[in-house]
Amino acid sequence: MKKIAIICSFNTIKSKRIAQIIADTLGSEKAELVNAEDITTEKFMSYEKYILSIPTWFYGELPNYWDEFVPALEDQNLSGKTFAIYGLGDHKKYPYNFVDAIGIMAQFIEEHGGKTNGHTPNQGYTFIESKALRADGHFWGLPLDDDNEAEKTEERLMGWLKSMKLL
Ligand SMILES: Cc1cc2nc3c(=O)[nH]c(=O)nc-3n(C[C@H](O)[C@H](O)[C@H](O)COP(=O)(O)O)c2cc1C
C-alpha cells in the first residue's frame, strides 16, 4: 500500500506541529512527512493519498511556497488521487478571509480531476466570510485557529482523522 503524503512546509512552526502530530498518530507505515518547500512535480504525483497543510496568508491567499508550486500542477491530471486539507488561520484578525486558502486549493484540485475528502461541518467556528466554505455548509477541509482557539485544535484534529477513518 502506498503511504499517505503529509505535505507541509518544514519552515513553519504551527502548521508543522500539526503535520507532526498527524504523522505520529498515523505512524510511519501509513504516512510520510514531505516538505512543501522543496517538493517536485514528480514527487508530488507519486502519491495517491494526501494530507495537505495549507495555511492562509496575505488576506486570503496561499502562502508563497504553495503559490509557487501550484502552477507546476496546472498540466497534471489528479484523477484517482484523494486530498484532505487542513489549514491554519485566524478568525479574529481575518474574519472576511478565514482559512480561504483551503478553498482555493480544494477547488484547484477538483478542477484538475482530484477528489477532496475530510469536509468539516462549520458548527463551532466564528467568521464572516470564507472561500473554504462549501454550499452545503461544510468547509472543504479542516480549519484550525491556533492563534485564538489552540485549546480546540487537538479535538478538531482527532475528530477529523476519525471522520476519514484514519483512526
Ligand atoms: C501577513 C499575514 C496574513 C494572514 N492572512 C490570513 C487570512 O487572510 N486568513 C486567515 O484565516 N488567516 C490569516 N493569517 C493567519 C495565519 O494563517 C495564522 O497565523 C497561521 O497560524 C499561520 O500558520 P503558519 O505560521 O504555520 O503558516 C495571516 C497571518 C499573517 C501573518
The ligand as an SDF file (V2000), in Angstrom:
LIG
                    3D

 31 33  0  0  0  0  0  0  0  0999 V2000
    0.5240   38.5580    6.9550 C   0  0  0  0  0  0  0  0  0  0  0  0
   -0.4930   37.5700    7.4270 C   0  0  0  0  0  0  0  0  0  0  0  0
   -1.6560   37.3920    6.7030 C   0  0  0  0  0  0  0  0  0  0  0  0
   -2.6270   36.4620    7.1180 C   0  0  0  0  0  0  0  0  0  0  0  0
   -3.8020   36.3430    6.4000 N   0  0  0  0  0  0  0  0  0  0  0  0
   -4.7570   35.4890    6.8490 C   0  0  0  0  0  0  0  0  0  0  0  0
   -6.0050   35.3540    6.1720 C   0  0  0  0  0  0  0  0  0  0  0  0
   -6.2730   36.0110    5.1570 O   0  0  0  0  0  0  0  0  0  0  0  0
   -6.9260   34.4840    6.6540 N   0  0  0  0  0  0  0  0  0  0  0  0
   -6.7080   33.7350    7.7870 C   0  0  0  0  0  0  0  0  0  0  0  0
   -7.5930   32.9650    8.1850 O   0  0  0  0  0  0  0  0  0  0  0  0
   -5.5260   33.8250    8.4470 N   0  0  0  0  0  0  0  0  0  0  0  0
   -4.5560   34.6740    8.0240 C   0  0  0  0  0  0  0  0  0  0  0  0
   -3.3690   34.7890    8.7040 N   0  0  0  0  0  0  0  0  0  0  0  0
   -3.1730   33.9920    9.9290 C   0  0  0  0  0  0  0  0  0  0  0  0
   -2.3010   32.7690    9.6990 C   0  0  0  0  0  0  0  0  0  0  0  0
   -2.8810   31.8630    8.7880 O   0  0  0  0  0  0  0  0  0  0  0  0
   -2.0900   32.0800   11.0330 C   0  0  0  0  0  0  0  0  0  0  0  0
   -1.3290   32.9220   11.8720 O   0  0  0  0  0  0  0  0  0  0  0  0
   -1.4560   30.7130   10.9220 C   0  0  0  0  0  0  0  0  0  0  0  0
   -1.3640   30.1800   12.2070 O   0  0  0  0  0  0  0  0  0  0  0  0
   -0.1080   30.7490   10.2170 C   0  0  0  0  0  0  0  0  0  0  0  0
    0.3650   29.4300   10.1780 O   0  0  0  0  0  0  0  0  0  0  0  0
    1.8630   29.0970    9.7340 P   0  0  0  0  0  0  0  0  0  0  0  0
    2.7430   30.0270   10.5570 O   0  0  0  0  0  0  0  0  0  0  0  0
    2.0370   27.6790   10.0720 O   0  0  0  0  0  0  0  0  0  0  0  0
    1.9720   29.4160    8.2810 O   0  0  0  0  0  0  0  0  0  0  0  0
   -2.3990   35.6970    8.2940 C   0  0  0  0  0  0  0  0  0  0  0  0
   -1.2070   35.8710    9.0070 C   0  0  0  0  0  0  0  0  0  0  0  0
   -0.2700   36.7870    8.5960 C   0  0  0  0  0  0  0  0  0  0  0  0
    0.9950   36.9550    9.4070 C   0  0  0  0  0  0  0  0  0  0  0  0
  1  2  1  0
  2  3  1  0
  2 30  2  0
  3  4  2  0
  4  5  1  0
  4 28  1  0
  5  6  2  0
  6  7  1  0
  6 13  1  0
  7  8  2  0
  7  9  1  0
  9 10  1  0
 10 11  2  0
 10 12  1  0
 12 13  2  0
 13 14  1  0
 14 15  1  0
 14 28  1  0
 15 16  1  0
 16 17  1  0
 16 18  1  0
 18 19  1  0
 18 20  1  0
 20 21  1  0
 20 22  1  0
 22 23  1  0
 23 24  1  0
 24 25  2  0
 24 26  1  0
 24 27  1  0
 28 29  2  0
 29 30  1  0
 30 31  1  0
M  END
$$$$
